[in-house]
């Protein structure tokens, strides 16, 4: 019986960079349907979509630049770019998607090349970079996002990442992550055993919930990082959205 009182410090298999075979790539592929089914994309877009629309109207000839931390297979950048292209008129966006694992970055590039037409591929640049040492200038991006990423880090490193996100963004930051709750834990535990899930997903998905956050913990991270006027709300399914974006 796991404890939900404090965040676990157990590492996920996906954080083991020595794993470079199909154990990793199979898990990366399954993150897309999980994010689709459990509200991952909707949680991010609930904030990002109105922001992109307002920025596009205010500055119609300017490309909106987004930094995506811990991109994994690049599914959030893909979703954002496809959504922006489908608007009428289309919204001009560019996404720099980073991950610290070179194997993951190579796989994301190949996956995006297979799934997306060339004009949309050109709007996403996937790079190897460490979120704890972002190699970007102050205010280089309009907004920095992190989806299902912050829970991989203990408190002090999470604070450092949030502070760095704020540094590189002009218009604010957006974080989408997990609510640590028994229903979320047992729900994803059951789902990954009822449905055909990769072994890494079966291990990491419930563990991710145990690494997730309670409301006061995210408030503490935000305040420790020096965020001003941030919003923190709960969304389906057992997710938090923390942002400083003005809508």
RONU-567073 format. One line per 3 residues: their letters; for each residue x negated, y, z of C-alpha. Coordinates in pm, 1 decimal, decimal comma, padded with zeros to 6 digits, always signed. Each point is the difference from the previous one (the first is absolute). Example, Ala and Ser with C-alpha at 12.3 -4.5 7.8 and 13.67 -1.06 7.14 Angstrom:
BEGIN
as> -01230,0:-00450,0:+00780,0  -00137,0:+00344,0:-00066,0 .
! end
This chain:
BEGIN
xxx> +00000,0:+00000,0:+00000,0  -00180,1:+00315,6:-00114,6  +00002,7:+00319,5:+00200,1 .
xxx> +00148,4:+00311,7:-00156,9  -00110,0:+00236,8:+00276,7  -00337,8:+00090,8:-00147,3 .
xxx> -00151,4:-00024,5:-00346,4  -00200,6:-00315,0:-00062,5  -00367,0:+00032,4:-00091,0 .
xxx> -00003,6:-00324,8:-00199,6  -00137,8:+00054,6:-00351,0  +00202,2:-00088,3:-00306,9 .
xxx> -00150,6:-00236,2:-00256,9  +00034,3:+00272,8:-00262,1  -00252,6:+00205,0:+00195,0 .
xxx> -00261,8:-00273,1:-00042,3  -00196,3:+00119,2:-00304,1  -00179,2:-00334,7:-00026,6 .
xxx> +00324,6:-00148,1:-00137,1  -00023,9:+00059,5:-00374,7  +00197,7:-00284,7:-00159,5 .
xxx> +00365,5:-00072,5:-00071,9  +00081,0:+00014,6:+00371,7  -00037,4:+00376,6:-00032,6 .
xxx> +00134,8:+00052,5:-00351,6  +00308,8:-00217,6:+00058,2  +00079,7:+00205,4:+00309,2 .
xxx> -00049,1:+00328,2:-00185,9  +00247,6:-00109,7:-00266,3  +00264,4:-00077,9:+00261,2 .
xxx> -00018,9:+00344,9:+00157,4  +00196,1:+00147,9:-00290,3  +00323,4:-00200,3:+00053,0 .
xxx> -00033,3:+00040,8:+00377,1  -00017,5:+00379,4:-00034,6  +00293,5:-00009,0:-00240,3 .
xxx> +00214,6:-00221,8:+00223,3  -00075,1:+00158,5:+00335,7  +00020,8:+00367,8:-00088,0 .
xxx> -00366,7:+00083,7:-00039,4  +00037,7:+00205,3:-00316,5  +00322,5:+00165,4:+00115,3 .
xxx> -00160,4:+00110,1:+00326,4  -00281,5:+00180,5:-00180,6  +00220,7:+00141,3:-00275,0 .
xxx> +00253,6:+00138,4:+00248,1  -00259,7:+00268,6:+00072,4  -00214,8:-00003,3:-00310,8 .
xxx> +00279,9:+00023,2:-00259,7  +00150,5:+00330,6:+00123,5  -00350,4:+00139,1:+00047,1 .
xxx> -00098,7:-00087,1:-00358,3  +00322,6:+00145,6:-00137,8  -00042,5:+00327,5:+00189,1 .
xxx> -00367,2:+00033,8:-00094,8  +00076,9:-00072,2:-00364,0  +00268,4:+00269,5:-00007,4 .
xxx> -00218,1:+00254,9:+00177,4  -00307,5:-00071,4:-00216,7  +00126,6:-00169,0:-00318,8 .
xxx> -00335,0:+00004,8:-00180,0  -00207,5:-00136,6:+00286,3  -00089,5:-00364,4:+00058,3 .
xxx> +00067,3:-00118,0:+00354,3  -00295,8:-00196,0:+00136,9  +00055,2:-00279,0:+00252,6 .
xxx> -00251,7:-00198,8:+00203,6  +00114,6:-00351,5:+00096,0  -00200,2:-00163,4:+00280,7 .
xxx> -00028,2:-00377,8:+00028,7  +00165,6:-00051,5:-00335,6  -00030,8:-00378,9:-00012,9 .
xxx> +00131,3:-00116,4:-00335,4  +00094,6:+00357,2:-00093,4  +00373,5:-00060,7:+00014,9 .
xxx> +00086,7:+00328,6:+00172,0  -00189,1:+00210,8:-00258,6  +00168,0:-00202,4:-00274,0 .
xxx> +00342,0:+00059,2:+00149,8  -00065,2:+00374,3:+00040,5  -00132,3:+00045,8:-00353,4 .
xxx> +00287,3:-00197,0:-00155,9  +00252,7:+00196,2:+00204,6  -00153,8:+00334,3:-00100,0 .
xxx> -00004,1:-00095,5:-00369,4  +00368,3:-00099,9:+00017,2  +00113,9:+00340,5:+00128,0 .
xxx> +00157,5:+00248,2:-00236,9  -00210,1:+00193,1:-00064,9  -00291,9:-00223,2:+00091,9 .
xxx> -00206,3:+00104,6:+00301,0  -00376,2:+00024,9:-00056,1  -00188,0:-00200,9:+00262,3 .
xxx> -00345,9:-00149,9:+00041,3  -00082,5:-00253,8:+00269,7  -00344,0:-00081,9:+00134,2 .
xxx> +00042,4:-00338,9:+00168,3  -00272,5:-00119,2:+00234,7  -00085,5:-00322,4:+00177,6 .
xxx> -00314,2:-00097,2:+00189,3  -00005,8:-00353,3:-00140,5  -00169,1:-00011,8:-00345,2 .
xxx> +00171,5:-00331,2:-00080,6  +00338,7:+00154,7:+00068,7  -00085,1:+00303,9:-00213,9 .
xxx> -00106,4:-00216,4:-00294,2  +00317,3:-00205,1:+00028,8  +00217,8:+00311,6:+00024,4 .
xxx> -00155,4:+00145,3:-00314,1  +00060,9:-00322,2:-00192,0  +00354,4:-00033,1:+00131,6 .
xxx> +00092,1:+00357,4:-00090,6  -00147,4:-00048,9:-00348,1  +00226,4:-00301,8:-00051,8 .
xxx> +00317,7:+00156,5:+00137,4  -00010,9:+00358,1:-00125,2  -00010,4:+00170,0:-00339,8 .
xxx> -00317,8:+00193,3:-00074,1  +00147,4:+00350,7:+00045,7  +00109,2:-00089,0:+00352,2 .
xxx> -00318,8:-00189,8:+00080,5  -00192,3:+00320,5:-00068,6  +00183,7:+00169,2:+00287,4 .
xxx> -00147,7:-00237,9:+00261,0  -00367,0:-00017,9:+00093,3  -00095,5:-00283,5:+00234,3 .
xxx> -00321,9:+00052,2:+00196,9  -00200,7:-00173,8:+00269,8  -00002,3:+00232,6:+00300,8 .
xxx> +00008,3:-00023,8:+00377,7  +00299,8:+00168,8:+00162,4  -00217,0:+00068,5:+00304,7 .
xxx> -00238,9:+00205,9:-00213,2  +00204,7:+00151,8:-00281,3  -00236,4:+00121,7:-00275,0 .
xxx> +00225,1:+00286,8:-00106,6  -00007,5:+00375,5:+00046,0  +00231,4:+00193,0:+00228,2 .
xxx> +00345,1:+00054,3:-00156,8  -00095,6:-00199,6:-00309,3  +00346,2:-00160,5:-00020,1 .
xxx> +00350,4:+00131,9:+00030,8  +00103,2:-00284,0:+00230,9  -00167,6:-00302,7:+00157,2 .
xxx> +00201,3:-00315,0:+00065,5  -00060,1:-00324,4:+00187,2  +00255,1:-00278,9:-00035,7 .
xxx> -00026,5:-00307,4:+00221,9  -00361,0:+00089,8:+00071,1  -00041,2:+00181,5:+00330,5 .
xxx> +00091,6:-00304,8:+00210,0  -00326,3:-00165,0:-00110,1  -00187,0:+00240,8:+00230,3 .
xxx> -00036,6:+00044,9:+00375,2  +00108,7:+00331,2:+00153,0  -00322,8:+00200,9:-00033,6 .
xxx> -00057,3:-00100,1:-00362,5  +00365,8:+00063,6:-00080,6  -00037,7:+00353,2:+00139,7 .
xxx> -00311,5:+00053,5:-00211,7  +00182,1:-00115,9:-00314,2  +00299,3:+00225,7:+00062,3 .
xxx> -00229,4:+00295,2:+00064,4  -00188,8:-00070,0:-00324,3  +00324,5:-00032,5:-00195,7 .
xxx> +00101,2:+00343,0:+00123,0  -00339,7:+00141,4:-00095,8  +00015,3:-00109,7:-00365,2 .
xxx> +00364,3:+00097,0:-00059,7  +00146,8:+00340,4:-00077,4  +00368,5:-00073,6:+00054,0 .
xxx> -00004,4:-00263,4:+00273,7  -00026,1:-00369,6:+00068,1  +00241,9:-00292,8:-00009,1 .
xxx> -00036,2:-00324,1:+00196,4  +00230,3:-00300,4:-00035,2  -00063,2:-00278,1:+00249,4 .
xxx> +00147,9:-00269,4:+00218,9  +00213,0:+00015,8:+00311,8  -00117,6:-00260,6:+00251,7 .
xxx> +00322,9:-00175,5:+00096,8  +00103,6:-00360,6:+00073,8  +00261,4:-00002,6:-00276,8 .
xxx> -00258,2:+00117,1:-00252,9  -00247,8:-00263,1:+00117,6  +00234,6:-00296,8:+00000,1 .
xxx> +00171,2:+00117,3:-00316,3  -00319,1:+00013,2:-00206,8  -00126,8:-00319,2:+00166,1 .
xxx> +00312,9:-00183,4:-00116,0  +00005,7:+00162,2:-00343,0  -00358,2:-00098,8:-00079,3 .
xxx> +00079,7:-00360,9:+00086,5  +00336,5:-00026,2:-00172,7  -00134,4:+00153,5:-00321,3 .
xxx> -00318,2:-00117,0:-00177,3  -00261,8:+00227,1:+00155,1  -00377,1:-00005,9:-00041,5 .
xxx> -00186,8:-00127,3:+00308,2  -00152,3:+00344,4:+00059,2  +00344,9:+00159,6:-00009,5 .
xxx> +00134,9:-00257,0:+00246,5  -00281,9:+00086,0:+00237,9  -00021,4:+00375,0:-00052,9 .
xxx> +00364,0:+00106,9:-00034,1  +00105,2:-00082,4:+00359,6  -00339,3:+00116,6:+00126,7 .
xxx> +00052,6:+00332,1:-00178,8  +00313,5:+00054,7:+00206,8  -00196,6:-00065,2:+00319,0 .
xxx> -00251,3:+00258,9:-00120,6  +00285,1:+00242,3:-00073,7  +00110,5:+00296,3:+00207,9 .
xxx> +00247,5:+00121,0:+00255,0  +00125,9:+00357,4:-00033,8  -00218,9:+00145,8:+00280,9 .
xxx> -00312,7:-00160,9:-00146,9  +00044,3:+00172,8:-00334,4  +00078,3:+00327,8:+00173,7 .
xxx> -00323,8:-00039,5:+00194,9  -00197,3:-00068,3:-00319,4  +00153,7:+00300,1:-00176,0 .
xxx> -00062,3:+00235,3:+00291,6  -00353,5:-00129,6:+00053,5  -00070,5:+00062,9:-00368,3 .
xxx> +00117,1:+00359,3:+00037,5  +00311,0:-00024,2:-00216,5  +00240,6:+00290,3:+00024,9 .
xxx> +00372,9:-00011,5:-00069,6  +00004,0:-00367,2:-00090,4  +00312,3:-00210,5:-00050,3 .
xxx> +00027,0:-00360,2:+00122,3  +00308,0:-00203,3:-00087,1  +00107,4:-00365,3:-00003,5 .
xxx> +00111,4:-00159,1:-00325,0  +00111,7:-00340,5:-00125,2  -00141,8:-00256,5:+00048,9 .
xxx> -00189,0:+00069,2:+00323,5  -00219,0:+00269,4:-00150,8  -00117,2:+00340,9:+00112,6 .
xxx> -00054,3:+00294,0:-00230,6  -00231,4:+00267,7:+00137,9  -00062,8:+00309,5:-00210,3 .
xxx> -00093,6:+00366,3:-00004,9  +00134,2:+00064,3:-00351,2  +00232,1:+00299,2:-00033,7 .
x> +00319,3:-00103,3:-00181,8 .
! end
